[in-house]
Amino acid sequence: MAPRTPSPVVIRRRDQVDALVSPLRQEIVDAVAAAGPSTIAQIAGWLGRRPDTLYYHIGALAKVGLLIEAGRERAGRRFSAVYDVPGRPMLLDYGGAGGRDAVVRVVRAALRLAERDFRRAIRSKAAVTDGLTRNLWGGRVKGWVDPADLPRVNELITRLSALVQGGKPRAGANLQSFTFVLTRVGQEEAAAPARDRRPTAGRSRSMQSKEMP
């Protein structure tokens, strides 16, 4: 069964934003958005969970329209519901009915997911932490970015997000997650001290960089 025709969906209703405060529900929506139409058993397999732990959450997502029943698939003598997202990409409206405090709760849940995924992955023998095939990377950078540079920054984030989410379940492919936060720092912190404003030879635009172990 093919995914629905790509058409952006803007998440702005309060009940939809509230549903995504749950990290598990974010995982479910992300998996279906990436994989395409899926049964509960398939979603459970990708997330490493038992199917019976997902029924309630998938029902809650369907109730607010973040998942839709896209058909049914035979599984032995029974038919299982196949779920899909209502469109792609799924975009969160920061000025929607949920308000910005609700958006903060959604992002907080995403960061909790990132921490949990990182903690599990770094303990795995499958973790690759350097080279072109690394599959585990956590870090933070801070620097001064000109307004003229912001379109390029956003373009790169958008392209990387699309590349990760565009991958489908297939032989040899592994499920990866990519979490990011781009934020302007308070002006009192963002302003460079006068003595630091003169460029020096070989100085990087990134003024601070640290990589998590």
TINUVEX-837840 format. One record per residue: residue number from 1; y, x negated, z of N, C-alpha, C in turn. Coordinates in steps of 0.2 Angstrom, whole numbers, plus 5000, padded with zeros to 4 digits. Layout:
BEGIN
SITE num  n_Y  n_X  n_Z ca_Y ca_X ca_Z  c_Y  c_X  c_Z
SITE NUM    Y    X    Z    Y    X    Z    Y    X    Z
...
***
This chain:
BEGIN
SITE num  n_Y  n_X  n_Z ca_Y ca_X ca_Z  c_Y  c_X  c_Z
SITE   1 4994 4996 5000 5000 5000 5000 5006 4996 5000
SITE   2 5011 4997 4995 5017 4992 4995 5022 4994 5000
SITE   3 5026 4990 5002 5032 4991 5006 5036 4996 5003
SITE   4 5041 5000 5007 5046 5004 5004 5051 5000 5000
SITE   5 5054 5003 4995 5059 5000 4991 5064 4997 4995
SITE   6 5066 4990 4994 5071 4987 4999 5078 4991 4999
SITE   7 5080 4993 5005 5086 4997 5005 5088 4996 5013
SITE   8 5094 4993 5014 5096 4991 5021 5096 4997 5025
SITE   9 5094 4997 5031 5095 5002 5036 5099 4999 5042
SITE  10 5104 5003 5044 5109 5001 5049 5107 5004 5055
SITE  11 5105 5001 5060 5104 5003 5067 5110 5004 5071
SITE  12 5112 5011 5072 5118 5012 5076 5118 5017 5081
SITE  13 5112 5021 5080 5111 5027 5085 5110 5024 5092
SITE  14 5112 5027 5097 5111 5025 5104 5103 5025 5106
SITE  15 5100 5030 5103 5092 5030 5105 5089 5024 5102
SITE  16 5091 5023 5095 5088 5017 5092 5089 5010 5095
SITE  17 5095 5009 5097 5097 5003 5100 5093 5002 5107
SITE  18 5093 5008 5111 5090 5008 5117 5082 5006 5116
SITE  19 5079 5009 5111 5072 5007 5110 5071 5000 5109
SITE  20 5076 4996 5106 5075 4989 5104 5076 4985 5110
SITE  21 5078 4987 5116 5079 4983 5122 5072 4981 5124
SITE  22 5067 4984 5122 5060 4982 5124 5058 4976 5119
SITE  23 5057 4970 5122 5054 4965 5118 5048 4966 5114
SITE  24 5044 4970 5117 5037 4972 5113 5039 4976 5107
SITE  25 5044 4981 5108 5046 4985 5102 5049 4981 5097
SITE  26 5053 4976 5099 5056 4971 5094 5051 4968 5090
SITE  27 5045 4965 5093 5040 4962 5090 5037 4966 5085
SITE  28 5035 4973 5087 5032 4977 5082 5036 4978 5076
SITE  29 5043 4980 5077 5047 4981 5071 5047 4975 5067
SITE  30 5048 4969 5070 5048 4963 5066 5042 4961 5062
SITE  31 5036 4963 5065 5030 4962 5062 5029 4966 5056
SITE  32 5031 4973 5057 5030 4977 5051 5035 4976 5046
SITE  33 5041 4974 5048 5046 4973 5042 5044 4967 5038
SITE  34 5041 4962 5041 5038 4956 5037 5032 4957 5033
SITE  35 5027 4961 5037 5021 4962 5034 5020 4967 5029
SITE  36 5024 4972 5030 5024 4978 5026 5019 4984 5029
SITE  37 5018 4989 5026 5014 4995 5029 5008 4992 5033
SITE  38 5007 4994 5039 5002 4991 5043 4999 4997 5048
SITE  39 4993 4996 5049 4990 5000 5054 4991 4997 5061
SITE  40 4990 5001 5066 4990 4999 5073 4986 4993 5075
SITE  41 4980 4993 5072 4975 4988 5073 4977 4982 5070
SITE  42 4980 4982 5064 4983 4976 5061 4989 4973 5065
SITE  43 4993 4977 5067 4999 4975 5071 4997 4972 5077
SITE  44 4992 4975 5080 4989 4972 5087 4986 4965 5085
SITE  45 4982 4964 5080 4979 4958 5078 4985 4952 5077
SITE  46 4990 4954 5073 4995 4949 5072 4999 4947 5079
SITE  47 5000 4952 5083 5003 4950 5090 4999 4948 5095
SITE  48 4992 4948 5094 4988 4945 5099 4987 4950 5105
SITE  49 4987 4957 5103 4987 4962 5109 4982 4967 5107
SITE  50 4980 4971 5112 4975 4976 5111 4978 4982 5108
SITE  51 4975 4985 5103 4978 4991 5100 4980 4996 5105
SITE  52 4977 4998 5110 4978 5003 5115 4985 5001 5119
SITE  53 4987 4995 5119 4994 4994 5122 5000 4995 5118
SITE  54 4998 4997 5111 5004 4998 5107 5005 5005 5105
SITE  55 5001 5010 5107 5001 5017 5104 5008 5020 5107
SITE  56 5009 5019 5113 5015 5022 5116 5021 5019 5113
SITE  57 5022 5013 5112 5028 5009 5110 5029 5011 5102
SITE  58 5023 5011 5098 5024 5013 5091 5026 5021 5091
SITE  59 5024 5025 5095 5026 5032 5095 5033 5032 5097
SITE  60 5036 5028 5102 5043 5028 5104 5047 5026 5098
SITE  61 5045 5021 5094 5049 5019 5088 5049 5024 5083
SITE  62 5043 5027 5082 5043 5032 5077 5047 5038 5078
SITE  63 5048 5040 5085 5052 5045 5087 5059 5045 5085
SITE  64 5062 5038 5086 5069 5037 5084 5070 5035 5077
SITE  65 5065 5035 5073 5065 5033 5066 5065 5026 5064
SITE  66 5063 5021 5069 5063 5014 5067 5056 5012 5064
SITE  67 5052 5017 5065 5045 5016 5061 5044 5023 5058
SITE  68 5041 5023 5052 5039 5029 5049 5032 5029 5047
SITE  69 5028 5035 5047 5022 5035 5045 5022 5035 5037
SITE  70 5019 5030 5034 5019 5029 5027 5013 5031 5023
SITE  71 5008 5034 5027 5001 5036 5024 4996 5035 5029
SITE  72 4990 5035 5026 4984 5035 5031 4979 5030 5027
SITE  73 4975 5027 5031 4970 5022 5028 4963 5023 5031
SITE  74 4958 5023 5027 4951 5024 5030 4949 5018 5033
SITE  75 4946 5019 5039 4943 5014 5043 4937 5016 5046
SITE  76 4931 5015 5042 4925 5018 5043 4925 5025 5042
SITE  77 4923 5029 5047 4923 5036 5046 4930 5039 5048
SITE  78 4934 5036 5050 4940 5038 5052 4946 5036 5048
SITE  79 4952 5039 5049 4958 5037 5045 4963 5035 5050
SITE  80 4966 5030 5049 4971 5027 5053 4978 5028 5050
SITE  81 4983 5029 5054 4990 5030 5052 4993 5023 5050
SITE  82 4996 5023 5044 4999 5017 5042 5007 5017 5043
SITE  83 5010 5012 5046 5017 5013 5048 5021 5008 5044
SITE  84 5027 5009 5043 5032 5005 5039 5039 5006 5042
SITE  85 5043 5001 5041 5050 5002 5043 5054 5006 5038
SITE  86 5059 5010 5039 5062 5014 5035 5066 5011 5029
SITE  87 5067 5004 5030 5071 5000 5025 5071 4993 5026
SITE  88 5073 4989 5022 5074 4982 5023 5080 4979 5020
SITE  89 5084 4975 5023 5083 4973 5030 5085 4978 5035
SITE  90 5083 4977 5041 5085 4981 5047 5091 4978 5050
SITE  91 5097 4981 5050 5103 4978 5053 5106 4982 5059
SITE  92 5108 4978 5064 5110 4981 5070 5118 4981 5070
SITE  93 5121 4987 5070 5128 4988 5070 5131 4987 5077
SITE  94 5135 4982 5077 5137 4980 5084 5143 4985 5087
SITE  95 5145 4989 5082 5150 4994 5085 5147 5001 5085
SITE  96 5141 5001 5085 5138 5008 5085 5138 5012 5091
SITE  97 5135 5017 5091 5136 5022 5097 5133 5019 5103
SITE  98 5128 5014 5103 5126 5011 5109 5131 5006 5112
SITE  99 5136 5004 5109 5141 5000 5112 5139 4993 5112
SITE 100 5143 4988 5113 5142 4981 5113 5138 4979 5119
SITE 101 5138 4982 5125 5134 4981 5130 5126 4982 5128
SITE 102 5125 4987 5125 5118 4988 5122 5116 4983 5118
SITE 103 5120 4981 5113 5118 4975 5109 5117 4969 5113
SITE 104 5120 4968 5118 5119 4962 5122 5112 4962 5125
SITE 105 5110 4968 5127 5103 4969 5130 5098 4968 5125
SITE 106 5099 4970 5118 5094 4969 5113 5094 4961 5112
SITE 107 5099 4958 5111 5099 4951 5110 5096 4947 5116
SITE 108 5097 4949 5122 5094 4946 5128 5086 4947 5127
SITE 109 5084 4953 5125 5077 4954 5124 5074 4949 5119
SITE 110 5078 4948 5114 5076 4943 5108 5075 4936 5111
SITE 111 5080 4934 5115 5080 4928 5118 5074 4927 5123
SITE 112 5072 4932 5127 5066 4932 5131 5060 4931 5127
SITE 113 5060 4934 5121 5054 4933 5117 5053 4926 5114
SITE 114 5059 4923 5112 5059 4917 5110 5057 4912 5115
SITE 115 5059 4913 5121 5057 4908 5127 5049 4909 5128
SITE 116 5047 4915 5128 5039 4916 5129 5035 4913 5123
SITE 117 5038 4914 5117 5034 4911 5111 5034 4904 5111
SITE 118 5040 4901 5113 5040 4894 5114 5036 4891 5119
SITE 119 5036 4894 5125 5031 4892 5130 5024 4892 5128
SITE 120 5022 4897 5125 5015 4898 5123 5013 4892 5117
SITE 121 5018 4892 5113 5017 4887 5107 5016 4880 5109
SITE 122 5021 4878 5114 5021 4871 5115 5014 4869 5119
SITE 123 5011 4873 5122 5005 4872 5125 4999 4872 5120
SITE 124 5000 4874 5114 4994 4874 5109 4993 4868 5106
SITE 125 4987 4867 5104 4985 4861 5100 4987 4861 5093
SITE 126 4989 4867 5091 4992 4868 5084 4999 4866 5083
SITE 127 5003 4865 5089 5010 4864 5089 5011 4857 5085
SITE 128 5016 4857 5080 5018 4851 5076 5025 4851 5078
SITE 129 5027 4845 5081 5034 4844 5084 5038 4839 5080
SITE 130 5036 4837 5074 5040 4832 5070 5038 4832 5063
SITE 131 5042 4830 5059 5040 4829 5052 5042 4836 5048
SITE 132 5041 4835 5041 5042 4841 5037 5038 4847 5038
SITE 133 5032 4846 5042 5028 4852 5043 5028 4854 5050
SITE 134 5033 4853 5054 5034 4855 5061 5034 4862 5061
SITE 135 5031 4865 5066 5031 4872 5067 5034 4875 5074
SITE 136 5036 4870 5077 5039 4871 5084 5045 4867 5085
SITE 137 5051 4871 5086 5057 4867 5086 5062 4872 5090
SITE 138 5065 4869 5096 5070 4873 5100 5075 4868 5101
SITE 139 5081 4870 5101 5087 4866 5102 5094 4870 5102
SITE 140 5099 4866 5103 5106 4869 5103 5111 4864 5101
SITE 141 5115 4866 5097 5121 4862 5095 5128 4865 5096
SITE 142 5133 4862 5097 5139 4864 5098 5144 4860 5094
SITE 143 5149 4863 5090 5154 4859 5087 5160 4863 5085
SITE 144 5164 4860 5082 5170 4863 5079 5169 4865 5072
SITE 145 5170 4871 5070 5168 4874 5063 5175 4877 5061
SITE 146 5177 4875 5055 5183 4878 5052 5181 4884 5049
SITE 147 5186 4889 5049 5185 4896 5046 5182 4895 5039
SITE 148 5184 4890 5035 5182 4889 5028 5174 4887 5028
SITE 149 5172 4885 5034 5165 4883 5034 5160 4889 5036
SITE 150 5163 4894 5039 5159 4899 5042 5155 4903 5036
SITE 151 5157 4904 5030 5153 4907 5025 5147 4903 5024
SITE 152 5148 4897 5024 5142 4892 5022 5137 4893 5028
SITE 153 5139 4893 5034 5135 4893 5040 5131 4900 5040
SITE 154 5134 4905 5038 5131 4912 5038 5126 4912 5032
SITE 155 5128 4909 5027 5124 4909 5021 5117 4906 5022
SITE 156 5117 4900 5026 5111 4896 5028 5107 4900 5032
SITE 157 5110 4903 5037 5106 4907 5042 5103 4913 5039
SITE 158 5107 4917 5034 5104 4922 5030 5098 4920 5026
SITE 159 5099 4914 5023 5093 4912 5018 5087 4910 5022
SITE 160 5088 4907 5028 5082 4905 5032 5079 4911 5035
SITE 161 5083 4916 5037 5080 4922 5040 5076 4925 5034
SITE 162 5078 4926 5028 5075 4929 5023 5069 4925 5021
SITE 163 5069 4919 5021 5063 4914 5019 5057 4916 5024
SITE 164 5059 4916 5031 5054 4917 5036 5051 4924 5035
SITE 165 5056 4929 5035 5053 4936 5035 5050 4938 5029
SITE 166 5051 4934 5023 5048 4936 5017 5041 4934 5016
SITE 167 5039 4930 5021 5032 4928 5020 5027 4934 5022
SITE 168 5021 4935 5019 5017 4940 5020 5010 4937 5023
SITE 169 5006 4941 5026 5000 4939 5029 4995 4937 5023
SITE 170 4993 4931 5023 4989 4928 5018 4985 4922 5020
SITE 171 4980 4920 5017 4976 4914 5019 4980 4908 5019
SITE 172 4979 4905 5025 4983 4898 5026 4990 4899 5029
SITE 173 4992 4906 5029 4999 4907 5032 4999 4908 5039
SITE 174 5003 4906 5043 5003 4907 5051 5010 4911 5052
SITE 175 5009 4916 5057 5015 4920 5059 5020 4915 5063
SITE 176 5026 4915 5061 5031 4911 5064 5037 4916 5066
SITE 177 5040 4914 5071 5046 4917 5073 5052 4913 5073
SITE 178 5058 4915 5071 5064 4912 5071 5070 4916 5074
SITE 179 5072 4913 5080 5077 4916 5084 5084 4912 5084
SITE 180 5090 4915 5083 5096 4912 5083 5101 4916 5086
SITE 181 5106 4912 5089 5112 4915 5091 5118 4911 5089
SITE 182 5123 4914 5085 5129 4910 5083 5135 4914 5087
SITE 183 5138 4910 5091 5144 4913 5094 5150 4908 5095
SITE 184 5155 4911 5095 5161 4907 5096 5162 4906 5104
SITE 185 5164 4900 5106 5165 4898 5113 5172 4900 5115
SITE 186 5173 4901 5121 5180 4903 5124 5185 4898 5121
SITE 187 5191 4900 5120 5196 4895 5117 5197 4890 5122
SITE 188 5197 4891 5128 5198 4885 5133 5193 4880 5132
SITE 189 5187 4882 5130 5181 4877 5129 5181 4874 5122
SITE 190 5183 4878 5117 5183 4876 5110 5188 4871 5108
SITE 191 5194 4871 5111 5199 4867 5109 5197 4860 5111
SITE 192 5198 4855 5106 5196 4848 5107 5202 4845 5111
SITE 193 5200 4841 5116 5205 4837 5119 5209 4833 5114
SITE 194 5216 4832 5115 5220 4828 5110 5217 4822 5108
SITE 195 5214 4818 5113 5212 4811 5111 5206 4811 5107
SITE 196 5202 4817 5106 5196 4818 5102 5198 4821 5095
SITE 197 5204 4823 5094 5205 4826 5087 5206 4822 5081
SITE 198 5207 4815 5082 5207 4811 5077 5200 4809 5074
SITE 199 5198 4810 5068 5191 4809 5066 5190 4801 5066
SITE 200 5184 4800 5067 5182 4793 5068 5176 4792 5062
SITE 201 5176 4786 5060 5171 4784 5055 5164 4786 5057
SITE 202 5160 4790 5053 5153 4791 5054 5152 4797 5059
SITE 203 5158 4800 5062 5157 4805 5067 5154 4811 5064
SITE 204 5149 4814 5067 5146 4820 5065 5150 4826 5067
SITE 205 5150 4832 5063 5153 4838 5065 5151 4841 5071
SITE 206 5144 4840 5072 5141 4842 5078 5143 4838 5084
SITE 207 5147 4840 5089 5149 4836 5094 5144 4836 5100
SITE 208 5140 4840 5100 5135 4840 5105 5128 4843 5103
SITE 209 5123 4839 5104 5117 4841 5101 5111 4839 5106
SITE 210 5107 4844 5108 5101 4843 5112 5095 4846 5110
SITE 211 5090 4843 5110 5083 4847 5108 5079 4848 5114
SITE 212 5076 4854 5115 5072 4855 5120 5065 4851 5119
SITE 213 5062 4849 5124 5056 4846 5124 5051 4849 5120
***
